């Protein structure tokens, strides 16, 4: 029995035959650029000044640049893998990261890949909720005598809004929300940098290299900053002209990496050793500070559905392929619709509950970046690329793939050890 027959027997979603209508998306390059930026840029950037405080401004800058370049390269590896498989077998349509896992390592590969995507995306979504809750809480607590817990904002404000937004199923439909989120991010970053310049100190008063133990922590934050890896294949497939995706991706990552480095440097130079794990908590109590917090909260509010897209995709594919759900959908009218949207509601509620129990933003972001994101962003793409194209690669590309694979495994292992040991 071959891999495709095994998947069918196990009730898994198959790598589908792709009609022409499914192979051509509707998103323009500009819409895709906006979706890439909003998929990548999120709460992680707000922890960069704190990471630069720990590692030093020069070490932090180098770490962000290396993380960005390596992530871009590994995203291109995924595209090469899909093109290789579709060229080899024109009837195969690689729709998701899990499909690549299934083609590479069978049923186990699919389960492992989808599990990592689920947990990593969930970690990013939880970080969004933590940030919004903490910033709205600090904003109102600055002007109120009665402190309001971030948990109140998560459940009473964020939960209903995110449930409503989770009903949007199309990435092209989310493009206007992406544009709004990008605008909010740019405005907020500009105001933060303006505030930073008012407190700007020279490079001579800040350390270029920090403690050695801080480098893994900073690397974890940097990797998390480029999270959104599992959106690579859906974003490319959503384009009308898929050949444009590589240069659109490169353009987006060049701008994002440069913005991250400048943001981290300016934030650290402004506040030095007083830099907090969320830079917005360092801002003074004035109208511009309030604008930053509200703008970033709005941006992340509309980024959350894009972060949840791979999670919903995996869960819904599992439901549709399960025998009991197929019988229920056949026997009960509207059961499929109710079941799929019900699953979306349950997932958003579950992540909101998890977010209410996470105490530290910075440590949580570093842990997710150094473990789950490292496996998804470096280890799996290199392993897939070697599996599908190893024999056709020259010695330098094979060596680079093995190097990325090894470093990714060591990095993830260290992140797991640090989390368990409490360091």
N, C-alpha and C positions, 0 to 999 in steps of 0.2 A: 504494500500500500504506500503510495507516494505521499508527500507532505500535504498536497491539496486535498487528497482523499481523506487523510487523517483529520484535517481541519473540518471537513464536511461531516465526518462521522462523529466528531466531538461537538458538533453544533456550533462551530465558530463562524464568525463572519468571514466569508471567503474574499480572496483578492479578486475583485469583480471584473467581468468583461466590461470594458468601458465604451459605451456608445459615444458617438461623436459629440453629442450634446453635453456629455459629462466631462469631456476632455478639454472643453473650452470654457473658461470662466467668464465672468462679466466685469471684473475689476480692472480699472485702468492702472497705469504705472503710478500715477499720483495717489490713487486710493490705496494701492498696495504699499507705497512708501509710508503713508499715514498709518496704516495698520501695523507695519513693521515697527515704526517708532513707538506707537502706543503699546505694542506687545512687549517691547524690550524695556522702555523707560518706565520706571515705577518707583516704588518706595525705596529700592536699594540705593538710588543715588543720594538720598537724604542721609544715609549712613556713611557716605564716602568721606566727608570731612573728619568724622570720628576715626575712621580707618586710617586716614592719613596722619592723624595725631599719634596713633599707635605705631605705624610703620615708618613715619617720616614722609615729607612731601615728595622727595625724589623717588624713594622706594615705592611709595603709593602710586605715583604717576607711571612708573615702569610696569608695576603690577597690573594696573588698569589697561595699559596699552597692550601688554602681552595677552591678557584675558580676552580683550576685544578681538585682536587679530586671530587668536586660536579659535575662538567661537565662530567667527566668520568663516574660517577655513573649514571647520567641521560641518557647518551648515551646507557649504558647497559640496562636501563629501556626500551628504545625504542626497542632494540633487543628482550627483553623478551616479549614485547607486540606483536611484529610481530610473534614470535615463538608460542605464545599462540593462536593467531588468525588462523595461518596456521595449527596448530595441531587440533584446533577445527573444522575447515572446510578446508579440503585439496585442494578444488578448488579455494580458495581465495589466491591471490598473492598480498602482500603488497609491492608496489614498491616505494612509496614515503612517506614523512611526511604527505602530504595531504590525502593520503589513510587512515592513522591512524586517522586523524581528522574526516574523513567521517564515519569510523566505530564507532568512539566514540560518535560523536554528530551530525551525519547526514550531510546534505548539509551545514548547518551553520558552522559546525566544519571544513569542507573542505575549505570553503571560508575564514574563519578566519585564519586557519593554513597557507594556501597558500599565503594570503596577508602578514602575518608576515614574512614568508620566503622570499618573494619577496623584501619587504622593507629592511629587515635586511641584506640580501645578497647584495642588491644594495648599502646599506650604507658601507659595507666592500669594495666593488669594487670601490666606490667613494673615499674612504680613500686611496686605492692603487694609484689611479690616482693623487690624491693630493700630496702624498709623492713623486712619481716619478717626477712629474712636478716641485716641489719645490727643490728637490735635484739636478736635472739636471740644473735648473736655477741657483742655488747657485754655482754649479761646474763651469759653464761657466762664470758667473758674477765675479768669483774670478780672472779670467785672462782677462776679457774684460772691456773696458771703457764704453761700452754701455749696460746697464742692459737689460736682456731678460726676459719677463714675463713668469711664469710657464704655463700660458694659451697657449702660443705659442707651447710649447713642447707637451701639452696635445692634441691639435688639429692637429698639423702638423706631429708629430712623433708617438705618442701613438695610436691615433685613427685608422690610417690605419693598424698598426701592430695588434692591438687587434681585429679589424674586421676580418682580415685574420685568426687569431688563433681561432676566435669564430666558424669557420666552422668545427672545429674538434669536433666530436660528442661523441666519445668513451672515457671513463675514462682510459681503458687500453692503448689506443693510446697516451693519455696524459702522461703516466708513464715516458717516457724518458725526457719530459719537466720537470716533477716533480723532477727527479733525478738531472737535471741541476740546477733547482731552489734551491733544498736542498744544493747542493754543494756551490752555490753562497751565500746562507744564512750563512752557516758554516764559509766560508772564511771571509765574512764581519764581522760576530760577533767576530771571532778570532782577526781580526785587530783592531776592536773597543776596545776589552778588552786589547790588547797590548798597545794601546794609553792610556787607562784608567790607567794601571799600572804605566805608566811614570808620571802620576799626582796623584798617589794614596796617599790618606791621611788616617790616622788611624781612627778606628771607634769612638774614643773618640772625634773627631772633628766634627762628624756628628750626627744628632738627630736620636734616635731610634723610637720615636713617635712624630708625628707632630701635627698640629691643628686638632681638632675633625671634623671640616667642610671638611677637606681634605680626610677623610676616604671614604665617598660615591664616590667622584671623582675618587680616586684610585681604588676602587672596580669596578667602571664602566670600567676603562681601563683594569683591570685584566680580567674581563668577556669578553671584546672585544678581548683580546689576545687569547682566546680559541674559538673564533668564527669559524664557519665551521660546526656547529651542524647539519644543514640540509643535510650534505653529509653523515651522519652516515649510513642510510639505503642503498643508492646507493653504497657506498664503500663496505659494507658487502655483498651485492648482486653481486658485481663484482668479488668476490673471487671464485677460483676453489673449495677450501675447506672452507666453511663458518664457520665451527666449530673453525677454528684458529683465527677468527676475534677478539674475546675478549682479548686473550693474546697479539695479535698484537697491539690492541688499548691501552691496559694497558702499554705495553712496550713503545709505542710512547708517551703517556701522562707523564710517569715517566721521560723520557729524556727531554721532552719539558718543563715541570714544573721546573725541576732542572736548565735547561739552562736559563729560564726566571728569576728565582730568582738571579742567579749569575750575569746575564747581568744587571738587575736593580740595584743590590748592587754596582757593580763595576762602573757603569756609574755615580751613585749618589756620591759615595765616591771620584771619580775623579774630578767632577766639582762643587759639593756642591750646594750652592744657585744660582750658575750661570747656572745650568743645564737647557737646553732649551727643549721645548716640543717634538722636534725631535732630538735625541741625536747626529745624524750625523752633525747637524749644529754647534755643539760645537767643532768638529774636526779641527785641524790646516790645513793650506793650504800646503799640501805636497802630494807626490805620494801615500802614504798609504791611506790618506783621500779620494783622488780621486778614488782609487781602491774600497774602501768601498762603496762609493756612486754609482759607476757604477755597482758593484756586486749586491747590493741590488735592484737597479733599474731593472737589468736583471732578478733577482729572481722573483720580483713582476710582471714583464711583463709576465712571463710564469705561474705565479700563478693566474693571472686574469681570464683566461678561465675556471679554475676549480671553482673559486668563482662564475662565471656566469652560471655554469652548472645547478644548481637548478632553476635559473630564466628562462633560455631557456626551461627547461623541463616543467615547469608550463605553460608558455605562449603557447608552442607548443601543449600541451595536450588540452588547451582551444580552440585553433584554430581548431584542428582536430575534436573536438566534436561539433563545431558550425555548424548549418545547412547551412548558406550561404557559409562557406568555403568548406564544403563537396560538395555543388552544383557546386561551381566554379572549384574545383579540378576535378569533373567529366566531366564538359563541356569544360574546357580549358586545353590543353596539357601543362604539366610542371608547372601548376599553383600551385600545392601543394609544389613543390620544391622551386619555386621562393618565395612563401609566407612565408615558414618556414625560409629560409635564410634571406629574407627581414626583418622578425621580429627580427632576431638576430642583423642585422646591425642597425636597429632603436634603439634597447635597448642600444647597446654600444654607439651610438651617443648621446642618451638622458643622460646617466650617465656621459659622458665626459662634456656635457653642465652643468650639476649640479655641477660637481667637479670644474669647472671654477669660481663658485660663492661662494665657501666655504672659508672663510678667515683663520680660526684657526683649525689646525690639532688636537691638544690635546683636546680641548673642544668638537669637533665633535666626536672623538673616544669615549670619556667618555659618551656622550649622547647616542650614538648608543648602547654601551655596557650595560648601566644601564637601558635602556628601552626595546628596541627590542630584544637584545640578552638575556636579563634576562627572558623575556617571552618565547622565543623559547627554551632556554637552561634549564630552571628550572620549570616554571609554567606548560607548556603544557606536558612535559614528565611525571611529577608527576600526573597531572590530568588524562592522558591516562592510566597510570599504575594503579591508583586507580579504574578507570572505568572498565578496563578489568580483573584485577586480585585482586581487593580489598577484595573480600570474601575469597580468598585462602591465603592471606598474614597473617603472624603472627602480633601480636600487635606492635612489634618494627618496622617492616618495614612499616606498615600503618602509625605509628606516624612519621617516618622519611619522608615519602612521603608528609604528611600534613605539616610538618615543612618546607620542601623545597618549597611547594606550597605557603605557607603564606609568607615566607621570600622573595620569588620571586615577589609576588604581591606588597608587601610593597616597595621593592627595585625599581621596575618599576614605581610605583606611585611617589616615591621621585624623581627619575630621570626626570620624566615628569614635576613635579612641579618646579624643579631647572631650567629646560630649559625654561619654560614659564616665571618664575619670574626673570630670568637672573642671578641667583646665581651660 
